[in-house]
Amino acid sequence: MTDKQILEWKNRFAVIGAWLVAILFFFPIFWMVLTSFKTELQAIAIPPLLVFEPTLDNYTLIQERTDYTQYAWSSVVTSLGGTALAMLIAIPSAYAMAFSPTRRTKDILLWMLSTKMLPAVGVLLPIYLLSQKLGLLDTKIVLVVIYALINLPIIMMILFNYFREIPKEILEASRMDGTSTWNEITQIVMPLAWGGIASTALLSVVLCWNEAFWAINLTSSEAGTLAALVASFSSPEGLFWSKLSAVATLACAPIVVFGWLCQKQLVQGLTFGAVK
Amino acid sequence: MNRTLVRLLQAPSIIVLLMWMIVPLSMTIYFSLIRYNLLYPERTGFVGLSNYEFFVTDAAFPPAVWNTLILVGSVLCISVVLGLAIAILIDRPFLGRGIVRVMLISPFFIMPTVNALVWKNMMMNPIYGLFAVVAHTIGAEPIDWLTVYPLLSVIIIVSWQWTPFAILIFMTSLQSQDQEQKEAATLDGAGFWAQFWNLTLPHLARPIAIVLMIQMIFHLSIFAEIFVTTSGGPGTASTNIAYLIYAQALLQFDVGVASAGGVFAVILANIVAIFLIRAVGKNLMV
């Protein structure tokens, strides 16, 4: 075999390997969606069924028992609201830190990140008592505020790195022309860093959507999100796999599709704009 | 921009995070110093450090610290090594690459609770789970994964979710690698490994640092995956610090001891922050 042929064979093996790995990784999701269209008996059949007559019973049953749209709406409102609030606080701060850094800037950012490592269980009780006192239990407001706070450190960090890539000369030129700070942020920094801001927001939305701990502990029927809905199905329905799969599919589908559509922006955000 | 304006713009983020840290933390510290058990509301009073003593001398404490470190360490290793290998594997044009990419990153978007439930029931169930079926097919005895290898099971479940995150980042970073440089290296007779160590790995230093840092933040407080699958058991075999605090607070109703655990977790988080995050973070932000 010539070198070229060897290279071709290597490539073929790599492609087969890539497909195998991809199938392996995706399989649990595929299996979950498949199970959601089975009856409970089909779901635990041995050997497992690949071909069967699909049923929509599980989905209609869930809609009968709970109001899917209400939970989905809570998820949408809290994810977008939390993200918007965090961005509102983060953009001016990150702008100031990136363009007028002091010796303390890095330490402040690292301190912000360290607040993210505090386990939520450790502060659950104080937060629960506080929201009770303020009458915020089981409202979307409390989740919006908490989601903004827990995502703020990561958002700050990513935005800071994005803004630093904007050439200082552009800002200096505009300052010579007498642009105000407000105009500088809205008309120069934000358009230039738009890709970064969008991808940071996307990441934050994904993290909010999947957040379960605070949603389970602070909300119930009024402001419960899809993550809380799944949790409420998990214990009594533990042995009813097809119903569980249906509710899980309903809860994950919007964000997975959203992720697929936005994967390019998402990656840009995560690599701090290092990858163009 | 003058100093005042800079301070003014920075203030909101610093103030809200400071409040987010200080208010609950001072309440937690206060609770940790008093007798506070929801089952015995009549027992009150200042107890000094005895809640801490109770938490730290609890038989479940050393395994919980150990499990936390093992969990974070193994998931980091698995996701970075596997993520690198897979990202390099798909870093070539081939039929259906877009689909392969979407399939590979999907697990990252799945809710941790759903992830844990799917693995617990449909994969690892010793009777109906797919692992058991595969074991039967090849004539082996099915393993009750969550009972026999609880910590390993949790590691597998968490890695399945976070390896795609690593793939997602490495894959995009690889696209910006200088192809001409690689071709020149190939012409000079540099093999795969030589190119990997000298070109690819240095190119990926920053993305690797990002993956390590973000994952560490999330893994130190892993809770949902353990809560749903093993409940920390059997015994304390898969209890980490976050779960131990939960067990004290919500299962034993002892707010005092749980708060002491919370304070301990905060201290642990900051030790990690000082050593690891600093090393990685400085590298990131130069």
Chai-1 contact restraints between the chains, C-beta under 6 A:
chainA,res_idxA,chainB,res_idxB,connection_type,confidence,min_distance_angstrom,max_distance_angstrom,comment,restraint_id
A,A14,B,L89,contact,1.0,0.0,6.0,A-B,restraint_1
A,V15,B,F94,contact,1.0,0.0,6.0,A-B,restraint_2
A,G17,B,L89,contact,1.0,0.0,6.0,A-B,restraint_3
A,A18,B,L89,contact,1.0,0.0,6.0,A-B,restraint_4
A,A18,B,I90,contact,1.0,0.0,6.0,A-B,restraint_5
A,A18,B,V100,contact,1.0,0.0,6.0,A-B,restraint_6
A,V21,B,I86,contact,1.0,0.0,6.0,A-B,restraint_7
A,A22,B,V100,contact,1.0,0.0,6.0,A-B,restraint_8
A,A22,B,M103,contact,1.0,0.0,6.0,A-B,restraint_9
A,A22,B,L104,contact,1.0,0.0,6.0,A-B,restraint_10
A,F25,B,L104,contact,1.0,0.0,6.0,A-B,restraint_11
A,F26,B,M103,contact,1.0,0.0,6.0,A-B,restraint_12
A,F26,B,S106,contact,1.0,0.0,6.0,A-B,restraint_13
A,P28,B,V118,contact,1.0,0.0,6.0,A-B,restraint_14
A,I29,B,S106,contact,1.0,0.0,6.0,A-B,restraint_15
A,W31,B,M122,contact,1.0,0.0,6.0,A-B,restraint_16
A,M32,B,V118,contact,1.0,0.0,6.0,A-B,restraint_17
A,I44,B,Y128,contact,1.0,0.0,6.0,A-B,restraint_18
A,I89,B,P12,contact,1.0,0.0,6.0,A-B,restraint_19
A,I89,B,S13,contact,1.0,0.0,6.0,A-B,restraint_20
A,P92,B,L9,contact,1.0,0.0,6.0,A-B,restraint_21
A,S93,B,L9,contact,1.0,0.0,6.0,A-B,restraint_22
A,S93,B,Q10,contact,1.0,0.0,6.0,A-B,restraint_23
A,S93,B,S13,contact,1.0,0.0,6.0,A-B,restraint_24
A,A96,B,V6,contact,1.0,0.0,6.0,A-B,restraint_25
A,A96,B,L9,contact,1.0,0.0,6.0,A-B,restraint_26
A,A96,B,Q10,contact,1.0,0.0,6.0,A-B,restraint_27
A,S100,B,M1,contact,1.0,0.0,6.0,A-B,restraint_28
A,S100,B,V6,contact,1.0,0.0,6.0,A-B,restraint_29
A,K106,B,M285,contact,1.0,0.0,6.0,A-B,restraint_30
A,L110,B,G281,contact,1.0,0.0,6.0,A-B,restraint_31
A,M112,B,L17,contact,1.0,0.0,6.0,A-B,restraint_32
A,S114,B,N270,contact,1.0,0.0,6.0,A-B,restraint_33
A,S114,B,A273,contact,1.0,0.0,6.0,A-B,restraint_34
A,T115,B,L17,contact,1.0,0.0,6.0,A-B,restraint_35
A,T115,B,M21,contact,1.0,0.0,6.0,A-B,restraint_36
A,K116,B,I217,contact,1.0,0.0,6.0,A-B,restraint_37
A,M117,B,I217,contact,1.0,0.0,6.0,A-B,restraint_38
A,M117,B,L220,contact,1.0,0.0,6.0,A-B,restraint_39
A,M117,B,A269,contact,1.0,0.0,6.0,A-B,restraint_40
A,L118,B,V266,contact,1.0,0.0,6.0,A-B,restraint_41
A,L118,B,A269,contact,1.0,0.0,6.0,A-B,restraint_42
A,P119,B,S221,contact,1.0,0.0,6.0,A-B,restraint_43
A,P119,B,A242,contact,1.0,0.0,6.0,A-B,restraint_44
A,P119,B,A265,contact,1.0,0.0,6.0,A-B,restraint_45
A,V121,B,A242,contact,1.0,0.0,6.0,A-B,restraint_46
A,V121,B,I245,contact,1.0,0.0,6.0,A-B,restraint_47
A,V121,B,Y246,contact,1.0,0.0,6.0,A-B,restraint_48
A,G122,B,I245,contact,1.0,0.0,6.0,A-B,restraint_49
A,G122,B,G262,contact,1.0,0.0,6.0,A-B,restraint_50
A,G122,B,A265,contact,1.0,0.0,6.0,A-B,restraint_51
A,V123,B,P24,contact,1.0,0.0,6.0,A-B,restraint_52
A,V123,B,T28,contact,1.0,0.0,6.0,A-B,restraint_53
A,L125,B,V255,contact,1.0,0.0,6.0,A-B,restraint_54
A,P126,B,P24,contact,1.0,0.0,6.0,A-B,restraint_55
A,P126,B,M27,contact,1.0,0.0,6.0,A-B,restraint_56
A,P126,B,T28,contact,1.0,0.0,6.0,A-B,restraint_57
A,I127,B,P24,contact,1.0,0.0,6.0,A-B,restraint_58
A,L149,B,W20,contact,1.0,0.0,6.0,A-B,restraint_59
A,N210,B,M111,contact,1.0,0.0,6.0,A-B,restraint_60
A,A212,B,T113,contact,1.0,0.0,6.0,A-B,restraint_61
A,A212,B,A224,contact,1.0,0.0,6.0,A-B,restraint_62
A,A227,B,M111,contact,1.0,0.0,6.0,A-B,restraint_63
A,V230,B,T113,contact,1.0,0.0,6.0,A-B,restraint_64
A,V230,B,V114,contact,1.0,0.0,6.0,A-B,restraint_65
A,A231,B,T113,contact,1.0,0.0,6.0,A-B,restraint_66
A,S234,B,L117,contact,1.0,0.0,6.0,A-B,restraint_67
A,W241,B,N121,contact,1.0,0.0,6.0,A-B,restraint_68
A,A248,B,V114,contact,1.0,0.0,6.0,A-B,restraint_69
A,C252,B,I110,contact,1.0,0.0,6.0,A-B,restraint_70
A,C252,B,M111,contact,1.0,0.0,6.0,A-B,restraint_71
A,C252,B,V114,contact,1.0,0.0,6.0,A-B,restraint_72
A,I255,B,F109,contact,1.0,0.0,6.0,A-B,restraint_73
A,V256,B,S106,contact,1.0,0.0,6.0,A-B,restraint_74
A,V256,B,F109,contact,1.0,0.0,6.0,A-B,restraint_75
A,G259,B,F109,contact,1.0,0.0,6.0,A-B,restraint_76
A,W260,B,V102,contact,1.0,0.0,6.0,A-B,restraint_77
A,V267,B,L168,contact,1.0,0.0,6.0,A-B,restraint_78
A,V267,B,T172,contact,1.0,0.0,6.0,A-B,restraint_79
A,L270,B,I169,contact,1.0,0.0,6.0,A-B,restraint_80
A,T271,B,I169,contact,1.0,0.0,6.0,A-B,restraint_81
A,T271,B,S173,contact,1.0,0.0,6.0,A-B,restraint_82
A,T271,B,P207,contact,1.0,0.0,6.0,A-B,restraint_83
A,A274,B,R206,contact,1.0,0.0,6.0,A-B,restraint_84
A,V275,B,T172,contact,1.0,0.0,6.0,A-B,restraint_85
A,V275,B,S173,contact,1.0,0.0,6.0,A-B,restraint_86
A,V275,B,S176,contact,1.0,0.0,6.0,A-B,restraint_87
